[in-house]
């Protein structure tokens, strides 16, 4: 029998109706609301992180607590299912993918749009299927399961606050589709690693996001560039930005001072292709790094991870363009 560890971090999925109000569940409550857990064919154990949070409050400390929990229990379980709020799930999934190297088991994040104790909730299906997938032995990476689809964890974005299909993976095929049967797209799955699991706990939050927009002003740009060591530049289309002289001079000056700037697209789908247009060719010339088809969430957490290792700027710039955990198409 497979052993699965269910880890509760907080969020909507963990709310149970009690005395006409919603309150966080305990595991006995959960088994009563979802009796299928007892009959799913796996030994499902539960642990709750200290002081469960709304996912909007997710931070480095929480990521370290969560990754340590997985790391410390890794050899005792065949898979992990993390119950997490949907708002920052894409960030946590991306960060965990970079914090762990040599993953050989399923680490699945799931949640819901409605609490598990509410009628019509999507929580029950998301939870049961996540446990089934984690027990299969087929998935060997960090992933997200939501509304009948399994996604690579560092490829998802939350696209809908109202509907059950809250997540999309714009630039990477889904890993599995749950219907009458669960259909795995094995050609896209990670093959895992037989090497010892490695945890990278050091993370830097010395990062910022600079989103371009028409008539962007110099004071705003300077304040963002001066605020952090690493900056995600959210550009237009395939990596384009204004060619105003002051804007390019500010970026170049920041790079010359040791700042690392990664160019990702504001578009939901597609890739940054610096050089396709004159407006992006100049960015390439001054040292802005192309983020390819990485999501903002993946680019940001990847940069946080790399900065945390105290690598040289040259090494960070190379690693950004490498495919470390399936987060970028090379």
C-alpha positions as CSV (number, residue, x, y, z in Angstrom):
1,X,0.0,0.0,0.0
2,X,1.3,3.4,-1.0
3,X,1.8,6.0,1.8
4,X,0.8,9.6,1.0
5,X,1.4,12.6,3.2
6,X,-1.3,15.3,3.0
7,X,0.1,18.7,4.0
8,X,-2.3,21.5,4.9
9,X,-0.8,25.0,4.5
10,X,-4.1,26.9,4.7
11,X,-6.5,28.3,2.1
12,X,-10.1,27.8,1.0
13,X,-10.0,24.1,0.6
14,X,-9.5,23.4,4.3
15,X,-12.6,25.1,5.5
16,X,-15.4,23.0,7.1
17,X,-18.9,24.1,8.0
18,X,-19.3,24.1,11.8
19,X,-22.0,25.8,13.8
20,X,-23.1,27.8,10.9
21,X,-19.6,29.2,10.2
22,X,-16.5,28.1,8.3
23,X,-13.5,27.0,10.3
24,X,-10.2,25.1,9.4
25,X,-10.7,21.3,9.4
26,X,-8.9,18.7,11.4
27,X,-8.1,15.4,9.7
28,X,-11.0,13.5,11.3
29,X,-13.4,16.2,10.0
30,X,-11.8,15.8,6.5
31,X,-12.3,12.0,6.5
32,X,-15.9,12.5,7.5
33,X,-16.6,15.0,4.7
34,X,-14.6,13.0,2.2
35,X,-15.0,9.3,3.3
36,X,-13.4,8.2,0.0
37,X,-10.0,9.0,1.6
38,X,-10.5,5.9,3.7
39,X,-11.1,3.7,0.7
40,X,-8.7,5.2,-1.9
41,X,-6.3,2.3,-1.6
42,X,-3.5,4.4,0.0
43,X,-2.5,5.0,3.5
44,X,-3.1,8.8,3.7
45,X,-1.5,10.6,6.7
46,X,-2.0,14.2,7.5
47,X,0.1,17.0,8.8
48,X,-0.7,20.7,9.2
49,X,1.9,23.4,9.1
50,X,2.0,25.6,12.2
51,X,-0.4,28.5,11.9
52,X,-2.0,27.8,8.6
53,X,-2.4,30.9,6.5
54,X,-4.3,32.6,3.7
55,X,-2.1,32.0,0.7
56,X,-1.9,35.8,0.1
57,X,0.4,35.8,3.2
58,X,2.8,33.2,1.7
59,X,6.4,34.2,2.2
60,X,10.0,32.7,2.4
61,X,9.5,31.4,5.9
62,X,6.4,29.5,4.9
63,X,8.2,28.1,1.8
64,X,11.1,26.9,4.0
65,X,8.7,25.3,6.5
66,X,6.8,23.5,3.7
67,X,10.0,22.3,1.9
68,X,11.5,21.2,5.2
69,X,8.4,19.2,6.0
70,X,8.6,17.4,2.6
71,X,12.3,16.9,2.9
72,X,12.2,15.5,6.4
73,X,9.4,13.0,5.4
74,X,10.6,12.3,1.9
75,X,11.9,8.7,2.6
76,X,8.8,7.7,4.6
77,X,6.2,8.5,1.9
78,X,5.5,7.6,-1.7
79,X,4.0,10.9,-2.6
80,X,2.9,14.3,-1.2
81,X,-0.3,16.3,-1.7
82,X,-0.2,19.9,-0.5
83,X,-3.4,21.7,0.3
84,X,-2.8,25.3,-0.6
85,X,-4.8,28.5,-1.4
86,X,-5.1,29.1,-5.1
87,X,-4.1,32.8,-5.1
88,X,-0.3,32.1,-4.7
89,X,-0.3,28.4,-5.7
90,X,1.6,29.1,-8.9
91,X,4.3,30.9,-7.0
92,X,4.7,28.1,-4.4
93,X,4.7,25.4,-7.0
94,X,7.4,27.2,-9.0
95,X,9.5,27.9,-5.9
96,X,9.3,24.3,-4.7
97,X,10.4,23.1,-8.1
98,X,13.6,25.1,-7.7
99,X,14.1,24.4,-4.0
100,X,14.2,20.6,-4.8
101,X,16.6,18.8,-7.1
102,X,16.4,15.1,-8.0
103,X,12.7,14.8,-7.2
104,X,11.6,11.2,-7.8
105,X,8.1,11.3,-6.3
106,X,4.9,13.3,-6.9
107,X,4.7,16.6,-5.0
108,X,1.2,17.8,-6.0
109,X,-0.3,21.1,-5.0
110,X,-4.1,21.4,-5.0
111,X,-6.8,23.5,-3.6
112,X,-10.3,24.7,-4.5
113,X,-12.4,27.7,-5.4
114,X,-15.0,26.8,-2.8
115,X,-14.4,25.4,0.7
116,X,-14.6,21.6,1.1
117,X,-17.5,21.9,3.5
118,X,-19.7,23.8,1.0
119,X,-22.2,22.3,-1.4
120,X,-21.0,22.3,-5.0
121,X,-17.4,22.6,-3.8
122,X,-14.7,21.6,-6.3
123,X,-12.5,20.6,-3.3
124,X,-13.5,16.9,-3.1
125,X,-12.6,15.9,-6.6
126,X,-9.4,17.9,-6.6
127,X,-8.3,16.2,-3.4
128,X,-9.3,12.6,-4.2
129,X,-7.7,12.7,-7.7
130,X,-4.5,14.4,-6.4
131,X,-4.2,11.5,-3.9
132,X,-4.8,9.0,-6.7
133,X,-2.2,10.6,-9.0
134,X,0.4,10.9,-6.1
135,X,-0.2,7.1,-5.4
136,X,0.3,6.1,-9.1
137,X,4.1,6.4,-9.1
138,X,3.9,8.0,-12.6
139,X,4.5,11.6,-11.6
140,X,8.0,12.5,-10.4
141,X,8.0,16.3,-10.1
142,X,6.3,19.3,-8.5
143,X,2.9,19.7,-10.1
144,X,-0.5,21.4,-9.7
145,X,-3.8,19.5,-10.0
146,X,-7.0,21.6,-10.5
147,X,-10.3,20.9,-12.2
148,X,-9.4,17.6,-14.0
149,X,-6.0,18.7,-15.2
150,X,-2.5,18.1,-13.9
151,X,0.1,20.8,-14.8
152,X,3.8,21.2,-14.4
153,X,4.2,23.3,-11.2
154,X,6.5,26.0,-12.7
155,X,4.3,26.4,-15.8
156,X,1.0,27.4,-14.3
157,X,-0.7,30.8,-13.9
158,X,-4.0,31.5,-12.2
159,X,-6.3,33.0,-14.8
160,X,-9.7,32.9,-13.2
161,X,-11.0,34.0,-9.8
162,X,-14.6,32.9,-10.4
163,X,-14.6,29.6,-12.3
164,X,-13.4,26.2,-11.2
165,X,-10.9,26.0,-14.0
166,X,-8.7,28.6,-12.3
167,X,-5.3,27.6,-13.8
168,X,-3.8,27.4,-17.2
169,X,-0.4,26.3,-18.5
170,X,-0.1,28.5,-21.6
171,X,3.3,27.4,-22.9
172,X,3.5,23.8,-21.7
173,X,1.1,20.8,-22.4
174,X,-0.8,19.4,-19.4
175,X,0.7,16.4,-17.8
176,X,-2.6,14.5,-17.3
177,X,-6.3,14.8,-17.9
178,X,-8.7,13.2,-15.4
179,X,-11.9,11.8,-16.9
180,X,-13.4,8.3,-16.5
181,X,-9.7,7.4,-16.5
182,X,-6.6,9.5,-15.8
183,X,-4.8,9.9,-19.1
184,X,-1.1,10.7,-18.6
185,X,0.8,12.4,-21.4
186,X,3.9,10.4,-20.7
187,X,6.0,12.2,-23.4
188,X,5.9,15.4,-21.3
189,X,6.5,13.9,-17.9
190,X,9.7,14.2,-15.9
191,X,11.5,10.9,-15.7
192,X,12.7,11.7,-12.1
193,X,16.1,11.0,-10.7
194,X,17.7,8.2,-8.7
195,X,20.1,10.6,-7.0
196,X,19.6,11.8,-3.5
197,X,17.0,14.5,-3.1
198,X,18.7,17.9,-2.6
199,X,17.1,20.9,-0.9
200,X,18.1,24.5,-1.5
201,X,16.7,26.4,1.4
202,X,18.3,29.8,0.8
203,X,16.0,32.2,-1.0
204,X,16.5,35.9,-1.6
205,X,13.6,38.4,-1.8
206,X,15.9,41.1,-3.2
207,X,13.7,41.1,-6.3
208,X,11.1,43.3,-8.0
209,X,8.7,43.4,-11.0
210,X,8.8,46.2,-13.5
211,X,5.7,46.1,-15.7
212,X,5.9,48.3,-18.7
213,X,3.0,50.4,-19.8
214,X,2.4,53.3,-22.3
215,X,3.7,56.6,-20.9
216,X,5.7,54.9,-18.1
217,X,7.6,57.5,-16.2
218,X,11.2,57.8,-15.2
219,X,10.6,58.2,-11.5
220,X,8.7,54.9,-11.3
221,X,11.3,53.1,-13.4
222,X,14.2,54.4,-11.3
223,X,12.5,53.5,-8.0
224,X,12.0,49.9,-9.1
225,X,15.5,49.5,-10.5
226,X,17.0,50.9,-7.4
227,X,14.9,48.8,-5.1
228,X,16.4,45.4,-5.8
229,X,19.2,43.3,-7.1
230,X,17.1,41.3,-9.5
231,X,14.3,42.7,-11.6
232,X,11.7,40.9,-13.8
233,X,10.9,43.2,-16.7
234,X,7.3,42.5,-17.9
235,X,7.5,43.7,-21.5
236,X,5.0,43.9,-24.4
237,X,4.4,41.1,-26.9
238,X,7.6,39.1,-27.7
239,X,9.8,41.2,-25.5
240,X,9.4,44.7,-26.6
241,X,9.6,48.0,-24.6
242,X,9.8,51.7,-25.2
243,X,12.9,52.9,-26.9
244,X,12.9,56.2,-25.1
245,X,16.5,57.2,-24.5
246,X,16.0,57.7,-20.8
247,X,14.4,54.3,-20.3
248,X,17.2,52.4,-22.0
249,X,19.8,54.5,-20.2
250,X,18.2,53.6,-16.8
251,X,18.2,49.9,-17.6
252,X,21.8,50.0,-18.9
253,X,23.0,51.9,-15.9
254,X,21.3,49.4,-13.5
255,X,22.9,46.5,-15.3
256,X,26.3,48.2,-15.2
257,X,25.8,48.5,-11.4
258,X,25.3,44.7,-11.1
259,X,21.6,44.5,-11.4
260,X,20.1,41.4,-13.2
261,X,17.1,42.1,-15.4
262,X,15.1,39.3,-17.0
263,X,12.7,40.0,-19.8
264,X,9.3,38.1,-19.8
265,X,6.2,38.8,-21.7
266,X,3.0,40.3,-20.3
267,X,1.1,38.0,-22.8
268,X,-0.4,34.9,-21.4
269,X,1.0,32.7,-24.2
270,X,4.1,33.0,-26.3
271,X,7.8,33.7,-25.7
272,X,10.2,36.6,-25.5
273,X,12.4,36.7,-28.6
274,X,14.8,39.5,-28.1
275,X,16.0,40.7,-31.5
276,X,12.8,40.0,-33.5
277,X,12.0,43.7,-33.4
278,X,14.3,46.8,-33.1
279,X,12.6,47.6,-29.7
280,X,13.8,44.3,-28.2
281,X,17.2,44.1,-30.0
282,X,18.4,47.2,-28.0
283,X,17.4,45.4,-24.7
284,X,19.5,42.5,-25.7
285,X,22.5,44.7,-26.6
286,X,22.5,46.5,-23.2
287,X,22.4,43.1,-21.3
288,X,18.8,42.4,-20.5
289,X,18.4,38.6,-20.3
290,X,15.6,36.9,-22.2
291,X,13.3,34.8,-20.0
292,X,12.0,32.9,-23.0
293,X,8.5,31.5,-22.4
294,X,8.8,31.4,-18.6
295,X,5.8,32.7,-16.6
296,X,6.4,35.7,-14.4
297,X,5.9,33.4,-11.4
298,X,8.6,31.0,-12.6
299,X,11.0,33.8,-13.6
300,X,10.6,35.5,-10.2
301,X,11.0,32.4,-8.1
302,X,13.9,31.1,-10.2
303,X,15.7,34.5,-9.7
304,X,14.9,34.3,-5.9
305,X,16.4,30.9,-5.8
306,X,19.5,31.8,-7.8
307,X,20.2,35.0,-5.8
308,X,19.9,33.0,-2.6
309,X,22.8,30.7,-3.6
310,X,25.2,33.7,-3.8
311,X,26.3,32.8,-7.3
312,X,28.3,35.3,-9.3
313,X,26.3,37.5,-11.7
314,X,27.7,35.6,-14.7
315,X,26.6,32.3,-13.3
316,X,23.1,33.6,-12.5
317,X,22.7,35.0,-16.0
318,X,23.7,31.6,-17.5
319,X,21.4,29.6,-15.1
320,X,18.5,31.9,-16.0
321,X,18.6,30.7,-19.6
322,X,19.1,27.1,-18.7
323,X,16.2,24.7,-18.3
324,X,16.6,23.7,-14.7
325,X,13.2,22.0,-13.8
326,X,11.2,22.1,-17.0
327,X,10.3,25.8,-16.6
328,X,11.5,27.1,-19.9
329,X,11.5,25.8,-23.5
330,X,15.0,25.7,-24.9
